[in-house]
Amino acid sequence: MPPPPIAAAPAAPRPADGSLARTGSEASRRLLGPGPQARPLTLWGSSSMSSEGGDQSTPLAVRIHEHLALAAGPAVVHAFGVGATRSAHTLLMRGLDTPRLRPTGEGAAGGVPVALDSGLAPAGPIRVPGAVDGIPGLLDGSSGTWHFVPEDPAAAVGDGVFRSALAAVAADSRQVLWIGKNNILDVSGVLEDTQRMWEAAADPARDNLVLGQWPTSSDPVGSATAAAVAEVNREQQRRYGAHFLDLGALLTSEEGLCCPPLAPLRLLEQSATHGALERRIVPEELCAPDGIHLNGWGNLAVSWAIVRRMQELRWL
C-alpha cells in the first residue's frame, strides 16, 4: 500500500501545570501556532517522485517527500510516487480511471486474480486501496499480475467497477505532478494524462505544480527520448506557466548547477560536468549509479527548487 501520510507538525507544548491558559498576544499566537486549515499536499509520480536513488552519494538519504513535509508543516503530505509506473497508472490511483475488474481465477490467500477491462498491466510495486462495487480491499499489482484482496476474506468478488480510495484522500489537497517519464515517447498521452490530473484538483489554476522531466545519460541530445522530453516540457511550460517547474533546466544549466544546495560540489570546475552539458544531460555527480535516477544531491536540488516555487505560489 502507499506509505502513510507524513505529518511534520510537532506536538504543541502545554503549560507545566497542565492548564489550558493561553499565553502571548493574539498576533503571536497566529504567527507561532498555525491554524488547523493547512492544505494537504499530494505527490503523484513514479520512481523520481519516490526518490529512488536518494540514498546514494550523500551522508544521509535525501527523500523529496520528507523535505516537503518539513517545509509544508503542519500540512499533511501524501507521498504516492510508485516506481516503474506510467501516467496511466497514476490516473488509476487518482480515481480518474475506474476500470471494470473481471476475475480470472479462484481466490486464494493473495486475493482474487483479476484483469482490468482497460487492458492496463501492473508496473512496479503498485498497490491501490479501493473498492469493487462497494467491496473494500486492495488492488495489488506488485507480483506482476493484478489481484484484488478484499478486506473481508469471505467477501465474494465478481465482475465490478474498481474505484480508488486515494481519490478521497487527495480530494482537497494541492498536487505536485511528476508523471510520464516511463512512457515519455507517447507525448500526446503524457500531455493528456497530466491535463486530466491537473483538472482533478479542487481549483486547477491554483492547486497544481507540474514538474518537468530531466534527461538521463540515456537521453542525450539527438535521441528520440530527448526530443520527447523537450516537447513535453515545452508544451507544459506553455500550458501551466508559473505552475510548471523546469527541472531539466535546473539540472542541465550552468546557473542551475550553481544553486545553493549544489554550490559545495563546485560542479562547473569539473570537466565531466561540461561534457554532460554539451550532451544536455544531467551530470553523473547528481545521478545514482544506475544512471536513471537522481542521487541524494540531485534530490536535494529538486527539493530546494520545489520549496522555492511553492513559496512563490504562496503555498507556503
N, C-alpha and C positions, 0 to 999 in steps of 0.2 A: 504494500500500500504506500501511497505518498507519505513522506515524512510528516510528523505532526507539526502544526503551526508553531512558529517561533515567536515568543513574546519577549521583547527586550526590556520591558519596564521592570525596575526593581520594586520590591515591596516598599510601601510607604511607611516611614518611621512613625512611631506613636510616642506620645509624651511618656516619661518614665513612670508616672503614676497610673498610666492606663486610661486616663480620662480622654474625652473627645474634645478638649479645649482647642480652639483654633488660635494659631499664633501668626504674627506678621500682618501686614496690610493686605487689603483685598487685591491690590495690584501685584504684590509679591506672590500671593497665593496663585494668581492666574499665571504668572511667569514660571514659577517653580513647580507648580502642580498641574500638568496638562489635563484637560478635561477628558471625559470618557468617550468623546465623539471622534477620536482619531481614526481616520480611514484606514482599513486594512490594505495591504499591498499583496498582489498575487503575481508570481513569476511563472511564466509559461515558456517552455522550450525543450531543447534536447540536451546533449552532453555538455555543451558550453554553459548552459544555464544551471546545470547541476554541478558545475565546477570540477568536472573530471580533469585530473591532471594538476589540480590546485595544491596537492601535497608534494609537488616537485619543486626543487631549487631554492625554496625559501625555508628559513629555520622552522617556521610554523606553517601549517596548511592555511591557504587563503581561500575561503569559500565566499562567493559573491553574496549568497543569501544571508550569511552571518553578518557581513559588513552592512548590508542594507537593513537588517533587523536592528543593529545598533544605531544606525543613522535615523531610522524611522520611529524608534521607540517613543511613546508607548504603543504605537500601532502594531498590529499583528502582521507578520509576513508569512504568507503561504508559499512554500517552495515546491513547485510542481514540474520542475525540469526532469525529464526522463531520457537517459542516454539512448542513442540509436533511433529515436522516433523521428517520424516525418511530420510535416504540418498537418496531415490528415489525422494523425493520432491525437494531436492537440485539440482539434475540433471535437473528437470523440470525448476526450477528457473534460472539455469545457461544456459538454452537453449540447453543442450546436449540431452535432450529428447524432441521431437516435436510431441506430440500425435495428432491424429485427434479428433476433437470435434464433437459430434453429439447432436443436440438439442433434449431434451426430453419433452418439453412442450412449452407453449406460453410465449412470453416475457412479462415482467412487469417492474415496477419501479426498482426492484432489479436485472434486467438483464434477460437473457435467460437461463433457466436451461439446463445444458449440461452434458454429460457423456464423459469420456476420453476413447479412444479405448485401451489404455494401462491397463485400469482397476484400475488405481491409485485413491484411495479415498482421499479426502482432510483431513488435520490434522491441529489442532491448528488454529491460526488466519492468515492462509496463503492467500495472495493476490498477484497475479503476473501480472504486466503490460506486455502487448504484443499485438499480432495481430493474427487474424484468417483470413488467406488468404488475407492479406492486410488491413483488417478492424481493426483499433486500438481500444484497450479497456483494460479491466481488467478481468483476470480470478480470481474469488473470491470464495474461499472455506471456508471462516470464519464462515458461517452459518452451516457448516456440510455437505453441498451439493455444487456441483460446479455450478456457474453461470458465464456467460460471459456478462460483462456490456460494450457495445460499447460506445466510446466517443460520437458518434453521435447517439442520441436515435432513429433516424429514419432509421438507418442502418439495413438492413436485414441480419441476421446472420443465415447461414445454415451450413451444414457439411463443415468442413475445417480444415486445419492444424494450430495448435497453435504454435507460436514461441515467446519465452520470450524476452522482450525488455531489460532485465538485462544482456543478453549476450553482447550487445553493450557497456553497462556501464562498464562491467568488462574486456573488450577486451584487454586493455593494462595494466592492474593492476597486482600487486603481490597479491597472495592469501594466506589467513590463513584458513585452513580447519579443522573444528571440527565437523565432521558429523558421524552419525551411531549409537549413543548410544541408540536411541529408537528402533533400530532393530538389536542390537548387537548380538543376538543369531544367526542371519544369517551371520555368519562370512565371508563366501565367497562373499556374496552380498555386505557387507560393504567394504571389500577389493577391490572388482571390482569397486564399485561406487566411492570410494576415488581415485582409479587409473585413472578413467575417468576424474574426476575433476582435478587431477594433470596434465594430458596430455593436458587439455584445456588451460593451461597457455601459454603465448607467448613464454617463454623459460622455460619449465618444470623443468629442472635441477637447475635453479637459482631462479625461481619466486614463489615457493611454500614453505609453512611451514605447516606441518601436526601436529595437537595437539593430544596427546594420551588421551584416556578415563580414568576416575578416578572411583574407586569403592565406591559406596554409602553403607549405612548400609544394603541395600537390596542385596548387592553383596559380602558377606563375603567369605573368602577362603573356598573352597569346594562346593560353589554354581555353578550352570550352567552359570549364568551371569558373575561370577568372572572368570571362565575358558575362556569364550568368550572374555572378556575384555583383559585378559592376552595374548590370542592368537593373537588378532588383534594388540595389542600394540607391541608384539614381532615381528610380520611379518612386520609391518610398520617401526619399527626401522631398520630391516634388509634392507628393500627396500630404505628408504629415508635418512638414516644416520643422518647427522647434520641438515637436513631439517625436522626431526621428533623431537618433544619436548615431553618428557615423563612426563606428568603432574601427572600421577598416582604415579610415583616415588617421585616427588616433594612433594606431599601431604600425602604420607604414609611412609616416611622415617624420621629417626631422623635428618639427615642432612638437608632435605628439610624443616622440621618444625622449623628449626633454621635460615631460610633465613631472610635477613634484614626486610622485611615487617612484618614477624610474630614474630620477636625477642621480642617485647614488651609483647606478650601474655604468654611467658615462658611456652610453652605447655608441654615441657618434664618434668616439675616439677609437672604435674598433673597426677594422677593415671589413670583417664579416657583415657588419651592420649595413655598410654602404653597398655591399654585394646584394643583400636582401632588398634594399630599397630600389636598386636597379631592376630587380625582378618583380618589384611591387608585391612582396610577400612579407609576412611578419618575421622579424629576426628570430633565429633559433634560441637566443638568450631568453625569449619570452614564451617559448613553447616547451611542452612536455616532451620527453624522449620519443613518444610515438609520432610527433610531428603534426598531429591533427588537433591537439588540444592545447590550451594555454596552461602555462605553469603558474606557480604562485605569484611571480612578478607580473605576468600578464593579467591574472585575475585582479591583482591589486590595482593596476592601472584602470581596468574596466570598472571596478567598484568605485574608484575615485571619480571617474567620468560620469557614472550614473548618478552618484550622490550630487555632484555639482549641477547636473542638468535638472534633477528633481528640485534642487534649491531654486534654480532659475524659473521653474514652473510653479513655484510656491507650493509644492507638495510637502516640503519640509519647513 
